Amino acid sequence: MIPNKKTKKSLQAASFFALALLLIFIRAPHYLIYPNLWAEEGTQFLRNALNTSPLEHLSYVQHAGYLNLVALLISQAAEAVPLVFSASMARYLSVACTLIPIVLIYILPLDIFDSFFKKIVAILVVFLAPSLNGEVWLNSINLMSFFGLSAFLILICDTSLLKNRTAYILGFLLVLAGLSGPYAVFLLPAFFVKAAYKRTKTNIAFFFSLLLPSLIQVAIFLSMRSQGAVNAKRFAFKPALSFLAMIYHQYFVPFLGRPASSYIFDTQRIPHAPDHNLSNGNLYSTMFLVLLLMFFSFIHLKLNKGSRFGLIGLFCLNILTTLCAFGGIPGGRYAVLSGWALLFVMMSLSQNKNPFVSVIPKILLTFSLIAGVKAYRHDKAFDCDQTCLSWRNQVELYEQGQQNFIQIPPFHSNRPEWMWKIFMPPKTE
């Protein structure tokens, strides 16, 4: 029996989201089987939720200099349940938020995902991107990368095809993304260009939906910086080194993966890390700058209008993450959203009707997915050896009065003195 159109659509939706959940589980099964908190997720956010009122907690700003509303809401939810279940609450809410851009890929009017097959490829790009490292995986403090991706997808969608109810929801999502870290805020110039170029009510509304939280984030940052509360290394920009590090982390790694990118840069002695010799830095910086400008100029002419806004967004992410990265090196978590944006721009270019234009993006996307598969389960952040301690056991030790802290990942086996501990109030009988 041939399924009707409605049944086929339901089967496609079920298989689409089943694949997303399977990829989430396979990447790090113990993250879901034995939930735990990650770094500042516990030592700052949960601890603050435990020690303050909900209203005070939701206005908490950490030393990074920006508001992370999603992390605050999730840590407040984790505080509301018995302590032994706090890690599970935080972890599974993070899974739900990770699925938001996946839902947008499926439902938004996006030219580059106009078939079921292309939507499947998009899922693979999100979860297999070589630039997606363990630091941002399924923890509330780094959900800003996934909310930034949601903002990027809203940027490149055809807003003329949105229903009013959907547009309202997306506007709210942009506000939430803007209040949850800097990445969505970095896309504000691209939303401005889109609103100025296509002056529709929806585009203008989306721009203002992101403008308000952006102004709040800027005000918070300036206030904290004036008080000396922002780490000075956050703006340690070094023109030649920072630019080359951006090229390495945000262009080579997304396409080729870290091992191949490192091999190319190391064998050619191209500096891309703080301890590298900068004697030939200016030469390589000039060369890559020319190539990058040629790259942007060429693909700008070959992309459809929606993806051109994505190209502008990619350019904004390149510049602003490089300027704001800790130590002036825009790699690791700083390069995740830029990597996604680059690969999605390449997806659009690969659909160009001219085969001479589309063949290179297809090859690069293929290399990217192969590199992503090879690195999928090999990130050290996912490996849990004998030094790992479960949340439940740590809570039991605290509840029994045997220790006044709860130790959480990451665990640095090479530097055991680096420990992440949530210091708790003494237990009373």
Protein Blocks (a to p, Z undefined) as FASTA:
>chain_A
ZZdfklmmmmmmmmmmmmmmmmmmmmmmmlmmmgcdehjlmmmmmmmmmmmcfklmmmcc
cfkopacfklmmmmmmmmmpcfklmmmmmmmmmmmmmmmmmmmmmmpccfklmcfklmmm
mmmmmmmomklcfklgopaklmmmmmmmmmmmmmmpcfklpcfklmmmmmmmmmmmmmno
jklmmmmmmmmmmmmmmccfklmmmmmmmmmmmmmmmmmmmmmmmnopacfklmmccfkl
mmmmmmmmmmmmmmnommlmmmmmmmnopafbfkbcfklmmmmmmmmmmmmmmmmmmmmm
mpcfklmmmmmmmmmmmmmmmmmpghhiaghjllmmmmmmmmmmmmmmmmpfblklmmmm
mmmmmmmmmmmmmmmmmcfklpccfkbccfklmmmmmmnopaccdcdddddfklmmlccd
dddddddZZ
